[in-house]
């Protein structure tokens, strides 16, 4: 409802302004063109979030100074702290970066966004910037219509930059003409009241336009046309900083708990910075005057002095907050708590992760790992083993042989509670991701992950079928049938243990290749039991009924093992595409397995 009120209010102000002044129309059109340019630039930069940006983000968050540097550089290049915030929240929600790294990026983004004020004040108002806009628009539009996603991205970026320049030009021309008919400077409010009032106007303008750059553009062009006093312009810049947190807050609505913590940290940082700037406004003004002399900025060049003030108070905020980032993370983790999720509730699938393909793929991967953990516990129970036993170094054959009684469990109910709903959520999420425009390799990754999720489900279903006879024959007075079922249990438990070891060391060069041994063992176990089965029936050491059950259960056990191995080869594979492709080429297929088994005979 509040958003509708803001939109209605904005429309009413625009309608009144259009009615009163044609010059106001030019100012409003300039803001609109500038905002459209920012949207086009964001669209352009999104074309480069298919791998390069994600790789940089992963590699620049292991140290706080790297995170801050990443925030500064990317925001300077994109001229959009909002896009950087959305990408950061997406990666945080997918578990790709830590909360401290995300906060560092936000700190850096606040510094990076100050470059926009320098560009507007230093370039936009000093040269005839519209002359540069025209070729950018011409070349940009041609590239926008190309099929290549990269060329299209470059086209949107150039077009967006052209519209930014054009918007600055219209704003400057509009305010220059506007001052002849209406003097906004007459409404200047001095002192603390003016500081607070114009800071509030800056917040409102940024919230409505969803862009602190647009608020700064209006402020700087109005200041250059003497329609705004220097003091009131400083206050508007402070308010724009607070209002810029709205994008991150909106982006966190669909994020996980860490995404919400990051948005709150952004708000806390900008509020703290604003309060410090207001309290120390005289000292900051003096510092700007001193630094301006050293930088060669004229005493009456208030637009560049405003840009310097914007950078200075943001830098002061970072300097004040940086030593306490550990305490800030601790406070956020205590203050913003998460309800304990149920076993079947998705932990990583959220709206924020959908914003960036890399984050969506990683969120899917982590959710399938969650699904596998649920399935692992069910399969372990179906084998009459404790999960802790499988994860330990205990001799599995002895643990299996020591089983004297298999407790009854309802695998159907466990499947419904812990697997089915989660699998459905994963499939739905993958479908939503694939509805977007994706690079081909991302689409292949998602297809493989969907198949891995299905592998897990099939393994649980096969466990349910095998469990019925397993419980019946594990305590049978016939030692031979017990031995065969114990052999199946030992082999499956060993596969589960090996997968657990791989899961704890993702990225090792042997991740996929080490599973080939499990494939060979599965095939050998299946053949050995079938050969033994013929001998046991012939010697009348088991009944025909037992033999039929064992044959069926061998097929179920083979299905469980194969599905688990196939799942692991996808889920715990190396992330680098070149290494992953090399692994896949070296993986044994059915023909290779047959050759290995024949060579062992």
C-alpha positions, 0 to 999 in steps of 0.5 A: 500500500505504501508503494502505491501511495509513493507512486501516486504522490510522484505522479501528482507532483509530476503532473503539477510540475508539467502544468506549471513549467515546460522547463520542469518537463525537461528536468523530469525527462532528464531524470527519466532518461538517466534512470532508463540508462541505468537500467540499460547498463544493468541489463548489459552487465548482467550479460557478463554474470555468466562466469567471469563476475562469479569467478571474481566474486568467489576469489575476492571474498577470502580476505576483507580488503579483497571484498571491499576492493571488489565492491569499489571496482564493480560499482565504479564500473557498473555505476550501480550499487543496486546490481552489486547488492543483488548479486552479493545477496544472491551469492550469499543466499546460495552459500557461495560467500560468507556474511563478512565477505558480503559486508565487505562488498557492501562497504566497498560498493558505498565507496564505489558509488561516490565515483558517480558524483565525480563523473557528473560533477567533473565531466557531465557539467564541464563538457558538452556531454550530449555530443558523446551520447549520440555515437554511444547510442548509435553503436549501442543500438546496433549491438543490441540487435545482435544474437551474441549475448556478449555483443548484446550485453556490450550494446546495452552497456553502451546504450545505457551510458549514452542515455546517462550522458543524455539525461545529465545534459537534459537535467543541466539544460532544464535547471539552467532554464528553470532558474529564470522562471522559478528560484528553488534556492528561495526555499533554502532552509539553514541550520540543523533543521535544513540539514534534517529536512533535506536529508529526509528529501534525499531519502524520499527521492532515492526511495521513489527513484530507486537510485542514489545516482539519480538523486545525486544527479538532481542535486548536482545539476540543481547546485550548478544552476544555483537552484540549491544551496551548498549546505542543502546539497550536502544534506541531500547527499547524506539522505541519498546514501540512506535511501540507497539501502532500499534496493538491498532491503527489497532484494533481501525479501526473497533471500535466506537468513544471511541475505536478510542479515546483509541487508540489515548491515547495509542499513546499519552502515549507511545510518551510522555514516549519515549520523556521523556526517550530520554530527560532524558536518562542520568538521567535514565541511572544513576538511573538504575546503582544505582538501579542495585547496590541495586538489586544485578545486576552486573555492566556488566549485561547489559541485566538485566539493559536493563530490568530495564531501560524498566520498569523504563521509563514506570513507569516514564511515568505512574507517569507523565500521571496519574495526568492528566488522567481527562484532557486527557479524556476531550481532547480526547472527544473534539478532536475526535468528532463523527458525530451525528448518524441518528436514524436508524444508528447502534451505537454499532455494529462494528468490534471491538465488534466482537472480544470478544463474551461478547462484541458482546452480550453486543453491540447487547443488547445495539443496541436493546435498541436503536431499542426499543427507536425508536419503543417506540416513534413510538408506542407512536405516534400511541397511540396519546400520547406524549413520555414525557407523558408516561415517566412522572407520569401523570395519563394515563387514564386522558391523554388518555381521554383528546385526542380530535383529533388524528393527522395523521402520516405515521407509514409505513414511520417511520417504514422504516426510524427508525426500518427496517434498524436497525433491519436488521443490528442487525440480520446481526450482530448476524449472524456474531457473531454466525458464531464464536465458542461460549459457549452454553449460549452465543448462547442462549443469542443471540437467545433470543436477535434476538427474542427480536428484532423481538418482537419490529418489530412486535409491531410496525407493529401491531401498524400500523394496529391498528392506522387506526381504532384508528384514526377513532373511537377516535373522534367518536360520539359513546361514548362506542366505544371511551371508549373501544379504550381509554381502549386499549390505556391506557393499552398499555401506562401503559406497555410502562411506566413500561418498561421504569421504568425497563429500568432505573433500570436494575439488580433489582431482580424484573426485569422480575417478575414485567412484569407478572402483565402486562401479566395478565392485557393484558389477562383480558383487552382482555376478558373484551372488548370481553364480553362488545362487546357482550352487546354493540352489543345486546343493539345496542350501536355500529354498527356491523362494529364498533364491527368487527374493535374493535375485530381486534384491540383487537387482535392487542393490545394484540399482541403489549403488548405481544411482548413488554413484551416478549422483555422486559423480554429478554432485561432488564433481570439480567445479571448473568446467575444463577439469570437469569435462576431463573427468567425465571423459576418463570415467568408466562406461559400461563397456570399460567396466566389462573390460576391467572385470574380464581382466581380473578373471 
